[in-house]
Amino acid sequence: MKSRKKPKEAKRQRSPGTVRRLHTFFQEYTEGLSSRDLQRLFDRDAAQAYQVLTREHSQEPEPKRGLRRLFFRARLAFLGLSYKLTPPRRLLFGFSLVAFFMGLFSDSGFNYSTQGLRISIQFTPFWFSLSVGSLIFLLALELVDRVRVRDELEVARELQDDLLPHNLPVVPGYLFAHSYRTANEVGGDYYDLTLLPDGRLSLMMADASGHGMAAGLVMAIANATLKTAQDLDPTPERVLALLNRTLCRTGTNRTFMSVFYAVLNPQTGEIDYICAGHPFPLLRRADGSVEELGCGGFPLGIREPLDFVRRTIRLDPGDLLLLYTDGLPEALDAQGRAAFGYERIQGVVEIGGSPQTVHDGILQSFDRHVGGEPLRDDLTLLVVARLPPLPQQSSLSHPTDPSDPTDPSDSLLPPATAALSEATAGS
C-alpha cells in the first residue's frame, strides 16, 4: 500500500512547482504588455501595415461598400504582402494559402475496409498542419532577417551617438541643457557645440529630411562637413556654403537639411547666426520678453548656390536661448489631431528659469501632450543661458556650502518652478 501512495504523493509535490514555472513563463512571455498596446495593435498598427503593404498596388479606385470593398482590400493586402517577399518565400506563402484552403474546403481522405477491419484517414488535419508549418517557417525566416537588420541598425545608432556631444564644453558664465530623442533606431536630427581655437563657441542645430537610415546618413555627412568647414573658416556663411555644396553634390533632390548655425563670443555675448529653413530659436531676455531668431530661407541641399542672410544679436547676462527641431512643435496628441504647437514652447520659455528647468518643463509638457504615444519624428532640444554676474556682497557674507545640493544656477536666473508647474499642467 505504501508503494502505491508514493507516486501520488510525488505528483502532488511536483504540481505546485509546475504551476509556479508556468506562472513565471507567462509573466516573462507577457512582460511589457499593456491594454493600450493591444488596442494600438488592432487599430493604428493594423492601419499603418495596410497602408505600407498596399501603397504600390492601390492605383485602382476602391469600391465604396459591401463585399466588393472587402474583397478589394483583401486582394491588395495579398498582393502587397506577397510582393514584399523574395520569390522563393513568395512561393512558400502561396503554397501555405493553398494548403489552408485545401484543408478548409476539401473533403478528401482515404478509406479502406475489409470484413474485420476498417481504416479511415482524413487529409484535412494534414493540409492544416502543412499550412501552419509553412507559415511558421516563413515567419521564422522573416524574423531572422529583421533581427539582422536590427543588429545593424543598433551598430549604426551607436556610431551616430558617438557623433553627438556628450560632455559639453565648459564656458565660464554660461550654462547648457540638452537632450536627443529618435523616432527610429537611427535619427536625422543633429546638434553640436564646439569650442573654436580663438575662444568662440559654435552652435549648430539641424534636421535632415526623412527618417531612419537615410536621414542618419545625411546627418553623418553633415557632421563630417561641419568639422572640415570649421577648420577652414568657422564663420556662418562659409560653413553653410560648404555644407550646402556637399549635400547638393552627394544627395538627391529629396536630400536636404534645415540648419541653424551660430558663432558665440563668450566675452561679449555677440552671436552671429544664419537660419536656413529651420524653426526659429527663441531668445528670452532677462526682462521676460521673447524674440524669434530667424528670417526664413531655404534648407540646405535644395540648390546651389544659396543666398544666406547673417544676423547678429547679443546674449546679455540673464538671457536664455532655446534651439529645437520641428519634432517638438509638430508632435500630435494621442488622438492624432492637435499639434504641440509653438505657443506651448513659447509659454514655457517666457516663464524662464535655469536651462535645465526650461528644458525639463518643455519635455514634461510634451510627454503629457503625446500621452505615451511613440515618437513620429526626432526631437532635439538645446538650451543656452548666460548667467548674470555674482553679487559680491552676498558671496562674501554667505559662502557657498559644498554639501548644499541646490543648483546655484536656479538662484542666478529667474526662479519659476511653481509657475512652470501651473503652465505645463494647464497645457
C-alpha positions, 0 to 999 in steps of 0.5 A, spaced: 500 500 500 505 504 501 508 503 494 502 505 491 501 512 495 508 514 493 507 516 486 501 520 488 504 523 493 510 525 488 505 528 483 502 532 488 509 535 490 511 536 483 504 540 481 505 546 485 512 547 482 509 546 475 504 551 476 509 556 479 514 555 472 508 556 468 506 562 472 513 565 471 513 563 463 507 567 462 509 573 466 516 573 462 512 571 455 507 577 457 512 582 460 511 589 457 504 588 455 499 593 456 491 594 454 493 600 450 498 596 446 493 591 444 488 596 442 494 600 438 495 593 435 488 592 432 487 599 430 493 604 428 498 598 427 493 594 423 492 601 419 499 603 418 501 595 415 495 596 410 497 602 408 505 600 407 503 593 404 498 596 399 501 603 397 504 600 390 498 596 388 492 601 390 492 605 383 485 602 382 479 606 385 476 602 391 469 600 391 465 604 396 461 598 400 459 591 401 463 585 399 466 588 393 470 593 398 472 587 402 474 583 397 478 589 394 482 590 400 483 583 401 486 582 394 491 588 395 493 586 402 495 579 398 498 582 393 502 587 397 504 582 402 506 577 397 510 582 393 514 584 399 517 577 399 523 574 395 520 569 390 522 563 393 518 565 400 513 568 395 512 561 393 512 558 400 506 563 402 502 561 396 503 554 397 501 555 405 494 559 402 493 553 398 494 548 403 489 552 408 484 552 403 485 545 401 484 543 408 478 548 409 474 546 403 476 539 401 473 533 403 478 528 401 481 522 405 482 515 404 478 509 406 479 502 406 475 496 409 475 489 409 470 484 413 474 485 420 477 491 419 476 498 417 481 504 416 479 511 415 484 517 414 482 524 413 487 529 409 484 535 412 488 535 419 494 534 414 493 540 409 492 544 416 498 542 419 502 543 412 499 550 412 501 552 419 508 549 418 509 553 412 507 559 415 511 558 421 517 557 417 516 563 413 515 567 419 521 564 422 525 566 416 522 573 416 524 574 423 531 572 422 532 577 417 529 583 421 533 581 427 539 582 422 537 588 420 536 590 427 543 588 429 545 593 424 541 598 425 543 598 433 551 598 430 549 604 426 545 608 432 551 607 436 556 610 431 551 616 430 551 617 438 558 617 438 557 623 433 553 627 438 556 631 444 556 628 450 560 632 455 559 639 453 564 644 453 565 648 459 564 656 458 565 660 464 558 664 465 554 660 461 550 654 462 547 648 457 541 643 457 540 638 452 537 632 450 536 627 443 530 623 442 529 618 435 523 616 432 527 610 429 533 606 431 537 611 427 535 619 427 536 625 422 536 630 427 543 633 429 546 638 434 553 640 436 557 645 440 564 646 439 569 650 442 573 654 436 581 655 437 580 663 438 575 662 444 568 662 440 563 657 441 559 654 435 552 652 435 549 648 430 542 645 430 539 641 424 534 636 421 535 632 415 529 630 411 526 623 412 527 618 417 531 612 419 537 610 415 537 615 410 536 621 414 542 618 419 546 618 413 545 625 411 546 627 418 553 623 418 555 627 412 553 633 415 557 632 421 563 630 417 562 637 413 561 641 419 568 639 422 572 640 415 568 647 414 570 649 421 577 648 420 577 652 414 573 658 416 568 657 422 564 663 420 556 662 418 556 663 411 562 659 409 560 653 413 553 653 410 556 654 403 560 648 404 555 644 407 550 646 402 555 644 396 556 637 399 549 635 400 547 638 393 553 634 390 552 627 394 544 627 395 538 627 391 533 632 390 529 629 396 536 630 400 536 636 404 537 639 411 534 645 415 540 648 419 541 653 424 548 655 425 551 660 430 558 663 432 558 665 440 563 670 443 563 668 450 566 675 452 561 679 449 555 675 448 555 677 440 552 671 436 552 671 429 547 666 426 544 664 419 537 660 419 536 656 413 529 653 413 529 651 420 524 653 426 526 659 429 530 659 436 527 663 441 531 668 445 528 670 452 531 676 455 532 677 462 526 682 462 521 676 460 520 678 453 521 673 447 524 674 440 524 669 434 531 668 431 530 667 424 528 670 417 526 664 413 530 661 407 531 655 404 534 648 407 540 646 405 541 641 399 535 644 395 540 648 390 546 651 389 548 656 390 544 659 396 543 666 398 544 666 406 542 672 410 547 673 417 544 676 423 547 678 429 544 679 436 547 679 443 546 674 449 546 679 455 547 676 462 540 673 464 538 671 457 536 664 455 536 661 448 532 655 446 534 651 439 529 645 437 527 641 431 520 641 428 519 634 432 517 638 438 512 643 435 509 638 430 508 632 435 500 630 435 496 628 441 494 621 442 488 622 438 492 624 432 489 631 431 492 637 435 499 639 434 504 641 440 504 647 437 509 653 438 505 657 443 506 651 448 514 652 447 513 659 447 509 659 454 514 655 457 520 659 455 517 666 457 516 663 464 524 662 464 528 659 469 535 655 469 536 651 462 535 645 465 528 647 468 526 650 461 528 644 458 525 639 463 518 643 463 518 643 455 519 635 455 514 634 461 509 638 457 510 634 451 510 627 454 503 629 457 501 632 450 503 625 446 500 621 452 505 615 451 504 615 444 511 613 440 515 618 437 513 620 429 519 624 428 526 626 432 526 631 437 532 635 439 532 640 444 538 645 446 538 650 451 543 656 452 543 661 458 548 666 460 548 667 467 548 674 470 554 676 474 555 674 482 553 679 487 559 680 491 556 682 497 552 676 498 558 671 496 562 674 501 557 674 507 554 667 505 559 662 502 557 657 498 556 650 502 559 644 498 554 639 501 548 644 499 545 640 493 541 646 490 543 648 483 546 655 484 544 656 477 536 656 479 538 662 484 542 666 478 536 666 473 529 667 474 526 662 479 519 659 476 518 652 478 511 653 481 509 657 475 512 652 470 508 647 474 501 651 473 503 652 465 505 645 463 499 642 467 494 647 464 497 645 457 
